[in-house]
Amino acid sequence: MCFVLAALMLLGSLYYVIAFMAYDAYALEGGTQTNPLITVGISYGEDAEAGWEATSTHGFILGKSVITDSVRSFEEIWELPNRSVTVAIDYNLSRYGGAYHKEFNSNYAIGMYHIEAGGVIYSRSAAETAVENVRSLIGGAYSVFAGYINGTYRVYVGDFSTREKAETALNGMTALRSSYATRIIGTGNTTVSVIDHSSNTVLFEYDCGTDSYLGLEPISDGYETAYTRSSLNYLYPGVMVFRRYISDYLDVIEAINLVDMETYITGVLPWEIGNLWAYEVQRVFAIAARTFVAGNSRRHFRESGFDICPSQHCQAYRGCSRTNETVIGAVMATKGMVVSYQGKTALIAYCSSMGGETVAVKDAWVGHLDYLTSIKTPWEQYADYENGVWHFEVSPYTLASYLYNKGYTQLSSGYISSVKINSFAGDTGYVYSITFTDSQGHSATVTSTDGVRNALQRYVHSANFVVGQGSVTQTYEVVTNLEVSIAGVASGPTGPAYPDLFDQISLDAPVTVITSEGIKSGTSDTLVAITSYGRRAITSDSASVLTASGYETLVEKIKEGTLPPPSYSPNIDILNPGELTPTDLTVNAQTKSVSKTHYASSSENYIFAGKGFGHGVGLSQYGALDLANAGVPAELIISTYFPGTELINISQLKH
């Protein structure tokens, strides 16, 4: 899912355990810049390839990039007018499917041997002059390009697949040999090439070992922010840093985005919650995303040499291709603001939806945090959101095989004879302990809510579920009215963002509408219609009617980004948002309890029926949206989900 942080799987869960045990080890130190540079691993390890394609409207500035635990810098060393280049390993490269490959076949597009002319050059201007001189001496027979090697410049001629071919070519360059000292050079393990892939010619070479790496910064026209476009059409701000990575079976180019924190966050929000969500919830997640980075600023550094990855293991980030004015405004309005607890970075956890309640961190992972306890969230309209209420069916044979392959090898591969919920987490509906017993009497017990979710991740969206064999009855709450006041003053609408029709019709009563495709039917808990009273849940993938003003589509499935929420401005004139406390917020959520019985296709099969999507700890994305749509400011939303925390500037964090 692009707009929703999907349930973090096993690696993510392990992180939270480790992070809780040694959280401050990754935190930014107090007194740091309010907008520090961070590094995001875009393509690395097994996901990297021999070449990385980059495009920029006005070409690139090439530079020396230093990435250490304490230094992040970029120093210009060269400039290329080429709008589209590939940064690749310096090796014999073939080209297949538009991409470069190491030794794919003997028909090489790029060779790893070059002719060096003139030796060490100590300044950029002298190197530029030397390139032009060498080019005039050899004519257009071979490409001439510069290199930056261990802090000094070089001039190179051509690219050849073997040393013998390079020597043969050099023997024919009489004018060059009479003017410059020459030699044949090969590649090093840290050498990278910048290639014009339209002509398969080398434009620049870089090798400073591991002291620094090649960086590409898109050239700006002075009016608009410049971006580097990847082959997947993602737009990356800042500098793209490239380094060669060699293992026993890999020789690839890793791409790392060196970018300031605030710009990075503008690239996170569109992928975590979507760029169409209300401004106030954008502010919430700008603060949450910034806090996550502040507390995890070196999360991947020890093993991978960068701070944050771009996946849901850290935070979803695909550059700024979906960034809009609302996102930028929310980030700038919260610049430098982070969630803290006793002066240190708070551990921020969030997921898609909670099913009306959160679970304490101690029940999901390990330890205890005062601000990550279980709270009730009756305002959360999870029943109106996709995957907010769900059920899955599985046969006892498939379940046994699945659990065995998940590592529960004490279970046989026969069938599961019983599934027993032993306990729930506190007074929540999150399963804390569950036991599976196979046909031979062997049992496996899983403990902790996120352990349960991960064990059953194919059949549950969260640990907030019930299970039955043959059938199961689940109960969930539907918000019928939502009233919010701040410091005694009503704020926002007097109803939920997506109200329902349950007051007018029974839950299972069929709903029939006339559409352009004929009569369509659905049930009231799965659809939403736009009426004079606002949106009402009556579900169908698409339904429309003919009105006095013409043909209108009135019903649409709730999916991320396809149903923009109503835009309400918080009524916070009474107080500065920063001065508000949780006691200033009053939420009156009226709900209707709904019970549904799900029947399996076979009486042997198990049915898992639950609510919410994700680990259930901390902040609910959709729950925050519901409060924002009801007019609650970001500051109060955060203090509601993380009680006892406070918002401070990142520079005020304690060591």
ZAMARGU-4260 file (C-alpha; in steps of 0.2 Angstrom, whole numbers, plus 5000, padded with zeros to 4 digits):
<rodrens>
0) 5000/5000/5000 | 5007/5017/4995 | 4998/5028/5007 | 4997/5017/5022 | 5011/5010/5033
5) 5007/4992/5031 | 5009/4980/5045 | 5027/4979/5050 | 5033/4961/5048 | 5046/4952/5057
10) 5061/4963/5054 | 5052/4978/5059 | 5046/4970/5075 | 5063/4965/5079 | 5069/4983/5076
15) 5057/4990/5089 | 5063/4977/5102 | 5081/4982/5099 | 5077/5001/5098 | 5068/5000/5114
20) 5083/4992/5123 | 5096/5004/5117 | 5086/5018/5110 | 5097/5033/5113 | 5112/5025/5103
25) 5104/5031/5087 | 5097/5048/5092 | 5103/5064/5086 | 5113/5073/5100 | 5107/5089/5108
30) 5113/5105/5101 | 5113/5098/5083 | 5107/5108/5068 | 5088/5110/5066 | 5089/5104/5048
35) 5103/5091/5048 | 5109/5082/5032 | 5104/5063/5033 | 5107/5049/5021 | 5094/5037/5014
40) 5099/5021/5006 | 5089/5021/4989 | 5097/5006/4981 | 5109/4995/4990 | 5116/4977/4993
45) 5106/4964/4983 | 5094/4977/4976 | 5107/4987/4968 | 5113/4984/4950 | 5129/4987/4939
50) 5122/5004/4934 | 5110/5017/4940 | 5102/5029/4928 | 5100/5047/4933 | 5091/5061/4923
55) 5091/5080/4927 | 5084/5094/4916 | 5100/5105/4916 | 5114/5092/4919 | 5124/5088/4934
60) 5137/5095/4946 | 5149/5081/4951 | 5156/5081/4968 | 5166/5073/4982 | 5154/5066/4995
65) 5159/5062/5012 | 5148/5051/5023 | 5155/5047/5040 | 5147/5045/5057 | 5150/5063/5061
70) 5152/5071/5043 | 5140/5074/5029 | 5147/5085/5015 | 5147/5088/4996 | 5161/5097/4987
75) 5160/5101/4969 | 5173/5095/4957 | 5166/5094/4940 | 5151/5099/4929 | 5142/5089/4915
80) 5129/5096/4904 | 5122/5079/4900 | 5104/5078/4905 | 5104/5059/4906 | 5118/5048/4913
85) 5122/5031/4920 | 5133/5029/4935 | 5141/5012/4933 | 5155/5000/4940 | 5171/5003/4930
90) 5172/4986/4922 | 5169/4977/4905 | 5150/4981/4903 | 5138/4974/4890 | 5121/4982/4888
95) 5105/4972/4888 | 5087/4978/4890 | 5093/4996/4891 | 5104/4992/4906 | 5122/4989/4909
100) 5128/4972/4915 | 5145/4965/4921 | 5151/4952/4908 | 5134/4948/4902 | 5142/4943/4885
105) 5158/4947/4875 | 5149/4961/4865 | 5155/4975/4877 | 5147/4992/4876 | 5160/4999/4889
110) 5178/4993/4892 | 5187/4993/4909 | 5204/4999/4902 | 5209/5017/4898 | 5224/5027/4892
115) 5230/5039/4905 | 5238/5055/4897 | 5249/5066/4908 | 5248/5059/4925 | 5242/5069/4941
120) 5234/5086/4939 | 5231/5096/4954 | 5217/5108/4949 | 5201/5107/4940 | 5205/5121/4928
125) 5221/5113/4923 | 5211/5097/4920 | 5198/5105/4910 | 5212/5113/4899 | 5221/5096/4898
130) 5205/5087/4892 | 5203/5099/4878 | 5221/5098/4873 | 5221/5079/4872 | 5204/5079/4863
135) 5212/5090/4849 | 5227/5079/4848 | 5218/5063/4845 | 5203/5070/4835 | 5186/5061/4837
140) 5192/5043/4836 | 5190/5040/4855 | 5182/5049/4870 | 5192/5060/4881 | 5186/5062/4899
145) 5192/5067/4916 | 5194/5057/4932 | 5195/5062/4950 | 5207/5049/4959 | 5212/5051/4977
150) 5210/5069/4978 | 5218/5074/4961 | 5213/5074/4943 | 5217/5063/4928 | 5214/5064/4909
155) 5209/5047/4901 | 5206/5042/4883 | 5194/5028/4877 | 5188/5012/4885 | 5194/4995/4880
160) 5189/4978/4885 | 5207/4972/4885 | 5224/4979/4889 | 5230/4973/4872 | 5216/4983/4863
165) 5221/4998/4873 | 5240/4996/4868 | 5235/4994/4850 | 5225/5010/4850 | 5239/5019/4859
170) 5252/5014/4846 | 5242/5024/4834 | 5241/5040/4844 | 5258/5047/4839 | 5253/5065/4842
175) 5247/5061/4860 | 5263/5050/4864 | 5274/5064/4859 | 5265/5077/4870 | 5261/5068/4885
180) 5267/5053/4896 | 5255/5039/4893 | 5251/5022/4901 | 5237/5009/4901 | 5227/5008/4917
185) 5213/4996/4923 | 5200/4997/4936 | 5200/4997/4955 | 5188/4989/4967 | 5181/5006/4971
190) 5181/5015/4954 | 5165/5021/4947 | 5161/5028/4929 | 5149/5041/4923 | 5142/5035/4906
195) 5132/5044/4893 | 5121/5029/4889 | 5114/5037/4873 | 5132/5035/4865 | 5139/5022/4877
200) 5154/5033/4881 | 5163/5037/4897 | 5161/5055/4904 | 5170/5054/4920 | 5178/5042/4932
205) 5179/5043/4951 | 5190/5033/4964 | 5194/5040/4981 | 5194/5023/4990 | 5182/5023/5004
210) 5187/5041/5010 | 5174/5049/4999 | 5161/5044/4985 | 5155/5052/4969 | 5140/5063/4971
215) 5128/5070/4958 | 5118/5086/4961 | 5106/5091/4948 | 5109/5109/4941 | 5096/5121/4945
220) 5089/5135/4934 | 5088/5146/4948 | 5069/5147/4949 | 5064/5129/4953 | 5071/5115/4964
225) 5081/5103/4954 | 5079/5084/4956 | 5087/5069/4950 | 5075/5057/4941 | 5078/5039/4943
230) 5074/5026/4929 | 5058/5022/4940 | 5053/5040/4938 | 5055/5045/4956 | 5062/5062/4959
235) 5076/5064/4972 | 5081/5081/4979 | 5098/5085/4986 | 5113/5074/4981 | 5113/5057/4975
240) 5129/5048/4981 | 5136/5033/4972 | 5148/5020/4978 | 5154/5003/4972 | 5149/4988/4982
245) 5158/4971/4980 | 5154/4955/4988 | 5157/4936/4984 | 5144/4937/4971 | 5140/4955/4969
250) 5148/4970/4960 | 5135/4984/4960 | 5133/5003/4962 | 5124/5008/4978 | 5114/5024/4977
255) 5112/5035/4993 | 5102/5051/4994 | 5111/5065/5004 | 5097/5077/5008 | 5092/5089/5023
260) 5079/5082/5035 | 5065/5094/5031 | 5066/5090/5012 | 5067/5072/5016 | 5051/5073/5026
265) 5041/5081/5011 | 5046/5065/5002 | 5039/5054/5016 | 5022/5060/5019 | 5015/5057/5001
270) 5020/5039/5003 | 5015/5036/5021 | 4998/5044/5021 | 4995/5052/5004 | 4996/5070/4998
275) 4977/5072/4998 | 4975/5070/5016 | 4969/5085/5027 | 4982/5098/5031 | 4981/5095/5050
280) 4985/5077/5048 | 5000/5081/5037 | 5006/5091/5051 | 5004/5076/5063 | 5014/5065/5052
285) 5027/5078/5048 | 5031/5079/5067 | 5030/5060/5068 | 5042/5057/5053 | 5054/5069/5059
290) 5054/5062/5077 | 5057/5045/5069 | 5073/5051/5060 | 5079/5060/5075 | 5078/5044/5085
295) 5085/5033/5071 | 5098/5044/5063 | 5111/5030/5062 | 5100/5015/5061 | 5108/5007/5046
300) 5125/5016/5047 | 5135/5002/5055 | 5130/4988/5043 | 5126/4998/5028 | 5134/5015/5029
305) 5118/5026/5028 | 5105/5032/5040 | 5088/5027/5034 | 5081/5015/5022 | 5067/5020/5010
310) 5055/5005/5014 | 5042/5002/5028 | 5056/4995/5039 | 5060/5013/5042 | 5049/5025/5033
315) 5042/5024/5015 | 5052/5037/5004 | 5052/5038/4985 | 5059/5056/4983 | 5047/5071/4980
320) 5037/5066/4965 | 5021/5067/4974 | 5025/5082/4985 | 5012/5096/4984 | 5009/5113/4993
325) 4999/5105/5007 | 5014/5093/5011 | 5027/5107/5010 | 5016/5119/5020 | 5014/5106/5034
330) 5032/5102/5035 | 5037/5120/5035 | 5024/5124/5048 | 5032/5111/5060 | 5050/5114/5055
335) 5062/5106/5068 | 5047/5100/5079 | 5049/5083/5087 | 5040/5072/5100 | 5050/5071/5116
340) 5049/5062/5133 | 5059/5069/5147 | 5069/5079/5135 | 5074/5064/5124 | 5067/5058/5108
345) 5051/5048/5110 | 5049/5031/5102 | 5037/5034/5088 | 5027/5020/5081 | 5012/5021/5070
350) 5002/5010/5058 | 4986/5011/5047 | 4972/5008/5059 | 4969/5001/5077 | 4952/4994/5077
355) 4946/5006/5091 | 4961/5004/5103 | 4979/5004/5104 | 4990/4991/5112 | 5004/4994/5125
360) 5022/4993/5119 | 5026/4980/5132 | 5013/4968/5125 | 5018/4970/5107 | 5037/4970/5109
365) 5046/4972/5126 | 5049/4984/5140 | 5037/4998/5146 | 5035/5016/5140 | 5023/5028/5149
370) 5018/5036/5133 | 5015/5020/5124 | 5002/5011/5134 | 4985/5005/5128 | 4972/5019/5125
375) 4954/5018/5118 | 4951/5027/5102 | 4932/5027/5099 | 4933/5041/5087 | 4942/5030/5074
380) 4930/5025/5060 | 4940/5010/5055 | 4924/5001/5049 | 4923/5014/5035 | 4941/5011/5029
385) 4948/4997/5018 | 4955/4983/5028 | 4948/4991/5044 | 4937/4976/5046 | 4942/4959/5039
390) 4941/4940/5039 | 4951/4926/5031 | 4948/4907/5030 | 4961/4894/5030 | 4960/4875/5030
395) 4968/4865/5045 | 4980/4857/5032 | 4986/4874/5024 | 4988/4882/5042 | 4999/4867/5048
400) 5010/4869/5033 | 5011/4888/5034 | 5016/4888/5052 | 5029/4874/5049 | 5037/4884/5036
405) 5036/4900/5047 | 5048/4891/5059 | 5036/4882/5071 | 5044/4865/5066 | 5037/4856/5082
410) 5021/4856/5073 | 5019/4842/5060 | 5014/4845/5042 | 4998/4836/5044 | 4984/4847/5050
415) 4980/4859/5065 | 4967/4851/5076 | 4964/4866/5087 | 4968/4885/5089 | 4966/4892/5106
420) 4967/4910/5112 | 4975/4909/5129 | 4975/4928/5133 | 4972/4945/5127 | 4983/4960/5130
425) 4976/4969/5145 | 4957/4974/5142 | 4960/4975/5123 | 4955/4963/5109 | 4973/4960/5104
430) 4978/4942/5106 | 4993/4941/5117 | 4995/4922/5118 | 4989/4909/5106 | 4992/4890/5105
435) 4991/4879/5089 | 4990/4860/5091 | 4992/4848/5077 | 4984/4831/5073 | 4998/4822/5083
440) 4996/4832/5099 | 5011/4843/5096 | 5008/4861/5102 | 5016/4878/5098 | 5012/4894/5108
445) 5016/4911/5102 | 5017/4926/5114 | 5016/4945/5112 | 5003/4953/5101 | 5016/4957/5087
450) 5023/4939/5088 | 5005/4933/5085 | 5002/4945/5071 | 5019/4940/5062 | 5015/4921/5065
455) 4999/4923/5056 | 5003/4937/5044 | 4995/4929/5029 | 4978/4927/5038 | 4977/4942/5050
460) 4980/4961/5047 | 4983/4964/5066 | 4982/4954/5082 | 4965/4962/5086 | 4955/4946/5081
465) 4944/4932/5085 | 4945/4914/5078 | 4933/4900/5076 | 4932/4883/5067 | 4918/4882/5054
470) 4911/4899/5059 | 4915/4914/5070 | 4906/4929/5076 | 4915/4946/5077 | 4909/4962/5085
475) 4915/4979/5080 | 4910/4997/5082 | 4904/5009/5069 | 4904/5028/5073 | 4887/5036/5070
480) 4891/5053/5077 | 4907/5062/5082 | 4907/5078/5092 | 4923/5087/5097 | 4926/5102/5108
485) 4943/5111/5112 | 4943/5121/5128 | 4924/5120/5128 | 4922/5127/5111 | 4915/5115/5097
490) 4927/5111/5083 | 4924/5104/5066 | 4909/5095/5060 | 4896/5087/5071 | 4898/5070/5063
495) 4911/5058/5057 | 4921/5061/5041 | 4912/5046/5033 | 4896/5044/5042 | 4885/5029/5039
500) 4867/5024/5035 | 4865/5011/5049 | 4852/5022/5058 | 4841/5021/5043 | 4843/5003/5037
505) 4848/4987/5045 | 4866/4981/5043 | 4863/4966/5032 | 4849/4974/5022 | 4853/4975/5003
510) 4855/4992/4996 | 4850/4994/4977 | 4855/5008/4966 | 4852/5012/4948 | 4869/5014/4938
515) 4874/5017/4920 | 4877/4998/4920 | 4860/4994/4927 | 4854/4989/4945 | 4868/4986/4957
520) 4866/4979/4975 | 4878/4980/4990 | 4877/4979/5009 | 4877/4994/5020 | 4893/4991/5028
525) 4904/4991/5013 | 4899/5006/5003 | 4899/5025/5004 | 4887/5037/4995 | 4887/5056/4994
530) 4871/5063/5000 | 4864/5080/5006 | 4869/5074/5023 | 4887/5070/5018 | 4895/5054/5014
535) 4885/5038/5020 | 4892/5021/5020 | 4882/5010/5008 | 4896/5002/4997 | 4899/4997/4979
540) 4914/4999/4968 | 4904/5012/4958 | 4887/5018/4958 | 4879/5033/4950 | 4862/5042/4948
545) 4854/5055/4937 | 4851/5071/4946 | 4843/5087/4942 | 4860/5094/4937 | 4864/5079/4927
550) 4873/5062/4928 | 4883/5061/4944 | 4894/5047/4952 | 4888/5046/4969 | 4895/5031/4977
555) 4914/5026/4978 | 4924/5013/4987 | 4935/5020/5000 | 4953/5017/4995 | 4968/5027/4999
560) 4968/5044/4990 | 4952/5040/4980 | 4941/5048/4992 | 4948/5065/4998 | 4942/5069/5015
565) 4932/5085/5019 | 4944/5099/5023 | 4941/5107/5040 | 4951/5120/5048 | 4954/5117/5067
570) 4944/5130/5078 | 4960/5134/5088 | 4958/5153/5089 | 4955/5151/5108 | 4972/5146/5112
575) 4989/5144/5104 | 4990/5126/5098 | 5007/5124/5107 | 4998/5129/5123 | 4984/5115/5122
580) 4985/5100/5133 | 4975/5084/5132 | 4963/5090/5145 | 4957/5104/5133 | 4951/5090/5121
585) 4934/5083/5123 | 4929/5069/5111 | 4911/5062/5111 | 4910/5048/5099 | 4893/5039/5097
590) 4895/5021/5091 | 4884/5007/5086 | 4890/4989/5090 | 4889/4978/5075 | 4890/4959/5076
595) 4893/4948/5061 | 4895/4929/5060 | 4906/4922/5046 | 4904/4905/5040 | 4918/4894/5032
600) 4916/4885/5016 | 4920/4869/5026 | 4916/4866/5044 | 4934/4860/5046 | 4941/4877/5041
605) 4947/4891/5053 | 4940/4909/5051 | 4951/4923/5058 | 4940/4939/5059 | 4947/4955/5066
610) 4949/4974/5064 | 4963/4986/5062 | 4979/4985/5051 | 4996/4984/5058 | 5005/4982/5075
615) 4993/4993/5085 | 5006/5003/5095 | 5006/5021/5096 | 4998/5032/5082 | 4984/5027/5070
620) 4985/5035/5053 | 4967/5034/5050 | 4962/5038/5068 | 4973/5054/5067 | 4964/5058/5050
625) 4947/5056/5059 | 4952/5068/5073 | 4960/5080/5060 | 4944/5080/5050 | 4934/5084/5066
630) 4945/5100/5068 | 4958/5094/5081 | 4975/5102/5079 | 4990/5091/5076 | 4997/5096/5094
635) 4982/5088/5102 | 4982/5073/5091 | 5000/5069/5096 | 4997/5072/5114 | 4981/5061/5114
640) 4990/5046/5106 | 5007/5049/5115 | 5001/5055/5133 | 5014/5063/5143 | 5025/5068/5129
645) 5029/5086/5123 | 5034/5094/5107 | 5051/5103/5107 | 5063/5109/5094 | 5076/5095/5088
650) 5090/5106/5094 | 5084/5105/5112 | 5085/5086/5113 | 5096/5080/5127 | 5111/5069/5124
</rodrens>
